[in-house]
Amino acid sequence: MELVERLRCYLFPAGEQRARAVRAVRIAERGEMRMSPGAKWVPFTADETVDGVHSSFCWNARIGAGRFGFTTVTDAYESGSGRLVVKLGGVIPAMKITGPDADRGELQRYLASILFCPAALLHNTAIELTAISDSTVRLRDREDSTGATVDFEVGPDGRPVCCRAMRPRAVGKQLVLTPWIATCRDSREWEGMRVATSLQVAWRLPEEEFVYFRSEVVSLAAQ
């Protein structure tokens, strides 16, 4: 069996028909994040919608606790544009990143979110899958002009072991291309698909692998 077909068979264990009813997935998530190696882990809760028809997602998170001691973060890719917006207390602007680097990085995040919404492989005609080795499938958006791609390492059973990319990472006021890896630690069958329910994400820095994000899915809803 060819690698791309092996991946699809894993993601749609009972065939693709039932999953075709899913046009988008809404996720409630909780976990913890940190800003630098050695920093304290801070809890977060988030809601995310991943579009299965168009290359689009929106992740809204509340990080930290307390009336004023929290931060809101929006990660999104919509209508071909990416953005990262950070607000202190949910009100005071602290950071906003847009432009070509944000477009690339957020599109890469959408492509990696196939782990949550495999139905995008059925509906989103812009997504192209190509086997680039005996164990690696590359995803890209045919309509993208930034060169964004993500690579899924696929196991013998078709399971996506991890997702890798060169993504823009915020370093001060600059964005630096850095190796990035997302690992699915657990999954479940839902609406005819296998979807990720536990995720770990890291930057591969020259000196170490910096794990900065760990999460679990609290609930899933089809749209």
N, C-alpha and C positions, 0 to 999 in steps of 0.2 A: 504494500500500500504506500502511495506517495505521502511525503511528509505533511503537506497541506491538508490532504484528505484525512490523515491520521489525527491531526489537530482538530479538525471539524467533527470527526466522529466522537472524540472525547468530549468536546464542548456540547454536543447534541446527542446524548447517550441513547435516546429513544427515537432518533431521527429528527428532522428539522421542522416537521409540520406544526407541532404544538408551539414551538418557539416563534413561529411566524406571526402569532397573535400579539407578540410583545413589540411595541413600537418605541418604548423608552423604559428606563428603570429608575425608580426613585429609591434612594438608599438613606437610611439613618445609621449613623456611625459613631463610635466612641473610641478613644484611644489616648495616646500621649505623644508629645513632640518635644524636641529640644533644638536649640539654635546653633550649638557648637559642641564638639567633642568634650566630654567632661561636664557639660552644663546639666542643670537639673531638668528632669523630665516634667513636663507640664501637661495636665489632662485637657482634653478637648472633647466637644461633641460637634457633630456636623450633619448637614443634610446635603445630598448631592443628587442631581438629575443627570443621567447619561442618555443622550438621544441615540436611538437605534437607526434613525432614518437619515440624519444629517450629522456631519462632524461637529458636534456641539455638546458641551457639558457645563455645569455650574456647581461649584462646591462652596458652601457657606459654612464657616466654622466659628465657634466661640471657644477661645483658648483661655484657660485660667478660670478663676472664680472670684466671687465678691462683686459688690455693686459697681466699683470703679476699677478693680484690679483685673479686668479681663480685656482681651483683644479680639476683634473680629477679623477674619480673613476671608476674602473671596478670591477663588481661583476659577477662571472661566475661559472658555473658547467658544465664541458665538459669531456667526456670520463672517468667518474667516479671520477674526481678530482675537488675540489673547489678552488677558489682563490679570494682574495680581494687585489687590487692594487690601491694605492693612489699616485698621482704625482702632485707636485706643479708646476703650470704653464703648466701642461701637459707634463713636461719634467723631472723635478728633482724628483727622487724617494723619497717618504716620508714614505711609509708603504707597506709591502707585507706580506700577511698572507696566508700560505698554510699548508697542513698536514691534519691529521684525523679530527681535529675540524673544519677546513675550509670545508672539504668534507661534514661533517654532516650539518653544517649551510647552505651551499649553496644548497645542495640537498633539505633541508627543504624549502628554498626559491623557488626552482623550483616547489616543490609539491604545495606550496601556490599559485604559478602562474597559477594553473588550473583555477583560477578566470579570467585570461586573455585568456587562451587557453583551453576551455573545450574539444576541439577535442582530447587532449591527452588521455582522458578517452576512446576514441574509437580506437586509434592507438598504444599507448604505452602499450605493453603487460606486462611490468614490474610493472606497477602500480597496487596495490591491495587496494581495498576499503572494509572496515569492519565496520559495525555498532557496536559501543562499549557501546552505551546506547540508550535510546529512542529518543535522539536528537543529537547524536554525531556520525560522520563518521570519521574514521581514515584512512589516506592515508600513504602508504609506498611504497618503491621500493624493489621488491623481490630480486634484485641483489645487494642491499646495504649491507655493513658489519658494518656500524657505528651505527646502531640503530635509524636512522633518521625517525621520523614520524611527521605528522601534523594532528590536529584534527579540523574538520569543525563542528561548531554548526549550525544545520539545523532547520529552522523554520517550522511551520505546513504546509506552502505552498511549502516546498522544497528549499526555498531560503537559501543560505549559509550566515548566519548572521555575522559570523566572523571566523577567522582561528587562532588557538592557537598552541603553541609549546614551548618546552624548547630548546632554541637556544644558541649557544656560542656567548657571547657579549664581544667585545674588552674593557678591562679595563687596561689601560697602555699597557704593553707588554704581558699581559695574556688574555686568553679567559675564561670567566666564564659563566656557564650555567645559563640562566635567562629566566623567563617566558616572552613570546613574543606574541603579539596579533595584527592581521591585520584585519581591518574592511572595508568592501566594503560600501561606502557611496552612490554610485549611479551605475546604470548599464544600458545597452541598448541591444536590439536584433540586432544581426549582423551575417551574414552568417549562419543563422539557429541556432545560439547560443545566450545565454545571457552572456555578458562579462562585467567585472567591468570597469567602466570609472572614478571612483574617489575612492581613497584609503587613509586610515589613519593607521599608524603603530606605535606601542608603546612597550616599555619595561616595565614590571611590577616590579618596584623596591620595596624594603621593605618599603620605606617611601612614595612612590607615584607611580602613573602610569605616566611614562615619554613618552609623545608623541613626536617623533623625526622626523616624515616623513609624509608629506601630499602631494598628487599628483592628477593630473587629466590627462586623456588620451586625447591627441590632435588629433591623427590619428591612425587608425588600417589598416593593410594590410595583406591579406592572402598570404601564400606561399605554 
